[in-house]
Amino acid sequence: MAFILAAVIEGSLAWSTAMGWVSPRVAAPLANAAVVALAGYGFWRNRRLRSIWLAAFGLLLNTIVIWANGGQMPVSAQALKDVGLEDFLRFMQNSSDAVHNLIGPHTRFRFLSDVIPLPLLKKVISPGDAFVILGVILFFPETTQLAMRKRKSQAGQGGR
């Protein structure tokens, strides 16, 4: 639930900046703090799961690049073109939102930014996002396996 709430807060703040209702300078720290706090809480609550550690590592990588770049995730203009997001690129060239800005000459940790184009999904992700996605993908089989083991254990204890 914490992950969903973090996504809703971040998305709402990004949309609010795109609509001109909130300045990116105000919204960016709020969005980042919400994501780090709520996702961090969710990771902590599930720390016994190996898959969560991959996702937490991804969050750490994203947090580093975001904080090093004034609270926004830098995104590659070329990667946006590669996935067909020219409209978003034009928006970013004239403005920014609470979450992103374009990679520029002063971008720090460029290699950790949103530089990986996924044309089939029309998305650009960061290496940190890749770790988060991998962690989420592995989360479901891991929790299913744990639930099955628990059920077998309880069934075995009930038969005595």
C-alpha positions as CSV (number, residue, x, y, z in Angstrom):
1,M,0.0,0.0,0.0
2,A,2.9,2.4,0.8
3,F,4.2,1.9,-2.8
4,I,0.9,2.7,-4.3
5,L,0.5,5.8,-2.2
6,A,4.0,7.0,-3.1
7,A,3.2,6.6,-6.8
8,V,-0.1,8.5,-6.5
9,I,1.6,11.4,-4.6
10,E,4.5,11.5,-7.1
11,G,2.1,11.4,-10.1
12,S,-0.2,14.0,-8.6
13,L,2.7,16.4,-8.0
14,A,4.1,15.8,-11.5
15,W,0.7,16.5,-13.0
16,S,0.2,19.6,-10.8
17,T,3.5,21.1,-12.1
18,A,2.6,20.3,-15.7
19,M,-0.7,22.1,-15.2
20,G,1.2,25.1,-13.7
21,W,-0.5,24.8,-10.3
22,V,2.7,24.1,-8.3
23,S,6.3,25.1,-9.0
24,P,8.7,22.3,-9.7
25,R,10.9,23.8,-7.0
26,V,8.2,23.1,-4.4
27,A,6.8,19.9,-5.8
28,A,10.1,18.1,-6.5
29,P,11.3,17.8,-2.9
30,L,7.7,16.9,-1.7
31,A,7.5,14.1,-4.4
32,N,10.9,12.8,-3.6
33,A,10.4,12.8,0.1
34,A,7.1,11.0,-0.2
35,V,8.6,8.3,-2.5
36,V,11.7,7.7,-0.4
37,A,9.7,7.7,2.9
38,L,6.8,5.5,1.7
39,A,8.8,3.2,-0.4
40,G,11.5,3.0,2.2
41,Y,8.8,2.0,4.8
42,G,7.5,-0.6,2.4
43,F,10.9,-2.0,1.8
44,W,11.7,-2.1,5.6
45,R,8.4,-4.0,6.3
46,N,9.4,-6.6,3.7
47,R,13.1,-6.7,4.4
48,R,13.1,-10.5,4.9
49,L,12.5,-10.9,1.2
50,R,15.5,-11.1,-1.1
51,S,13.7,-9.5,-4.0
52,I,13.0,-6.3,-1.9
53,W,16.8,-5.8,-1.6
54,L,17.1,-5.5,-5.4
55,A,14.2,-2.9,-5.4
56,A,15.7,-1.0,-2.5
57,F,19.1,-0.9,-4.3
58,G,17.3,0.6,-7.3
59,L,15.6,3.2,-5.0
60,L,19.0,4.1,-3.6
61,L,20.5,4.6,-7.1
62,N,17.6,6.8,-8.1
63,T,17.8,8.7,-4.9
64,I,21.5,9.4,-5.4
65,V,21.0,10.8,-9.0
66,I,17.9,12.8,-8.0
67,W,19.5,14.4,-5.0
68,A,22.7,15.2,-6.9
69,N,20.6,17.0,-9.6
70,G,18.5,19.3,-7.5
71,G,15.6,17.0,-6.8
72,Q,14.6,15.9,-10.3
73,M,15.5,12.8,-12.3
74,P,17.5,13.8,-15.4
75,V,16.2,12.2,-18.6
76,S,18.0,11.8,-21.9
77,A,16.5,13.8,-24.8
78,Q,17.8,11.1,-27.3
79,A,16.2,8.3,-25.3
80,L,12.9,10.2,-25.4
81,K,13.2,10.5,-29.2
82,D,14.1,6.8,-29.4
83,V,10.8,5.8,-27.8
84,G,8.7,8.2,-29.6
85,L,8.0,10.7,-26.8
86,E,8.7,13.8,-28.8
87,D,5.7,15.6,-27.2
88,F,7.1,15.0,-23.7
89,L,10.6,16.1,-25.0
90,R,9.1,19.4,-26.3
91,F,7.3,19.9,-23.0
92,M,10.6,19.3,-21.1
93,Q,12.5,21.7,-23.4
94,N,10.2,24.5,-22.4
95,S,9.4,23.5,-18.8
96,S,9.9,20.8,-16.3
97,D,7.8,18.8,-13.9
98,A,8.2,17.8,-10.3
99,V,9.9,14.6,-11.3
100,H,12.1,15.2,-14.4
101,N,14.4,17.5,-16.1
102,L,16.5,17.1,-19.3
103,I,20.1,15.9,-19.1
104,G,22.4,18.9,-19.6
105,P,26.1,19.9,-19.3
106,H,25.9,20.1,-15.5
107,T,24.1,16.8,-14.9
108,R,25.7,14.7,-12.3
109,F,25.7,10.9,-12.4
110,R,24.4,11.0,-15.9
111,F,24.8,7.2,-16.2
112,L,22.2,6.7,-13.4
113,S,19.7,9.0,-15.1
114,D,16.8,8.0,-17.3
115,V,18.9,6.9,-20.2
116,I,17.6,3.4,-21.1
117,P,15.0,3.5,-23.9
118,L,12.3,0.8,-23.9
119,P,10.6,1.4,-27.3
120,L,8.0,-1.4,-26.9
121,L,6.8,0.2,-23.7
122,K,7.3,3.8,-24.8
123,K,9.3,4.4,-21.6
124,V,12.7,5.7,-20.6
125,I,14.1,4.2,-17.4
126,S,17.2,4.5,-15.3
127,P,19.4,1.7,-14.1
128,G,17.8,2.2,-10.7
129,D,14.4,1.6,-12.3
130,A,15.7,-1.6,-13.8
131,F,16.6,-2.9,-10.3
132,V,13.2,-1.8,-9.0
133,I,11.4,-3.6,-11.8
134,L,13.5,-6.8,-11.3
135,G,12.8,-6.7,-7.6
136,V,9.1,-6.4,-8.3
137,I,9.1,-9.2,-10.8
138,L,10.9,-11.5,-8.4
139,F,8.7,-10.4,-5.5
140,F,5.7,-12.3,-6.7
141,P,7.2,-15.8,-7.1
142,E,9.1,-15.3,-3.8
143,T,6.1,-14.4,-1.8
144,T,4.1,-17.2,-3.5
145,Q,6.8,-19.7,-2.6
146,L,6.8,-18.5,1.0
147,A,3.0,-18.8,1.3
148,M,3.1,-22.3,-0.1
149,R,5.7,-23.3,2.4
150,K,3.7,-21.8,5.2
151,R,0.6,-23.6,4.1
152,K,2.4,-26.9,3.9
153,S,3.9,-26.3,7.4
154,Q,0.5,-25.5,8.8
155,A,-1.1,-28.6,7.1
156,G,1.7,-30.8,8.5
157,Q,1.2,-29.5,12.0
158,G,-2.6,-29.8,11.8
159,G,-2.4,-33.5,11.0
160,R,-0.7,-34.6,14.2
